[in-house]
Amino acid sequence: TQIVQLSRLQGEPVSNAEQVLVDDIVGLALDRSRQLAEQRHVNLTRGGEGGLVVRGKREQLVTALVNLVHNAITYSDEKARVVVTTRTVDEGGDRRVSIAVTDNGIGIGPDDTKRIFERFYRVDYARSRQTGGTGLGLSIVAEIVEGHGGEVAVWSKLGSGSTFTMTLPAAADEEEEV
């Protein structure tokens, strides 16, 4: 189903974009990840700013965040912690919203972080075989985020964990336009 999902996303403009509450995206993604987290005894938490709004397709953004949260859970040891943090970023007068997923899992080496968003690329073949990973989750995240005019980035250190950050344009604030 991930291959079908990816082919659907390719070249699909984010037309009919609506205002989407980031709190809803995070809430739905955590709800959809809770069962996996419980199976692996991973603690899911959220933090940061509330009330942030982006423009886009809610279901696509939830899918992207679920992929990041599932990876964080999968590549963490039992009893680990996965945190989703939201905040506003001001890039030269351009307001953006950042959604970061941080884990204290196995981490990713520098050579792998360069290639991690490529299709079918897997850092840990053994673990992805165990968990049934296709190597498409992060390329789907990249496709969705870029389709929304944003970027996805990774910071990681082997043995210390990773942070994946989706940065999206903030929805224009109607009150500012008056």
C-alpha positions, 0 to 999 in steps of 0.5 A: 500500500505504500507504493500505491500511496507514493504513486498517488502523491507524485505530481499531485498538487495540494489544491483544495488545501484547507486550514489544518490545525497542527494540534489535530495532526499531532493528536491523530498521529499519536492516536494511530501510533499508540498501539505500536507504542504500547506493544514496544513499551514506548512512551509517547509525549507531545509538547510545544506550542498549541493553536498553530495552523498550516494549509494543506491536506490534513490526511496527508499530513497525518500520514507523514507524521504517523510515518515519522512516529512509527519509525521513532518507535520502531528504531527505539528500544523498549521503554524509550520515549518519543516526543512530538514537539510543535513550534513557530519558526520565523525565517526572514519574516516568513512564518513556518511551523515546525513539527519535530519527532525526537527519539532516544533510539539507535540513531543514524550514522552520517552516511545514512542520513544523506540518503535516508529520504531515498526510496527503498533505502534502509539503514538497518536491514535486519530491523526493517525485515523484522518489522516489515518495513518497505523503505518507503516511509521516509520518501512518502514523508518527503513527498508530502512535505515538499508537496506542501511547500515545506522541508523535512530534515534529520538530525541524528547521532549513533547511539543517541537517537534522532530528530526528524523535523517537518517544516511547513508554511504557516497558514496566513493569519486572517487578522494580520491581513486586515 
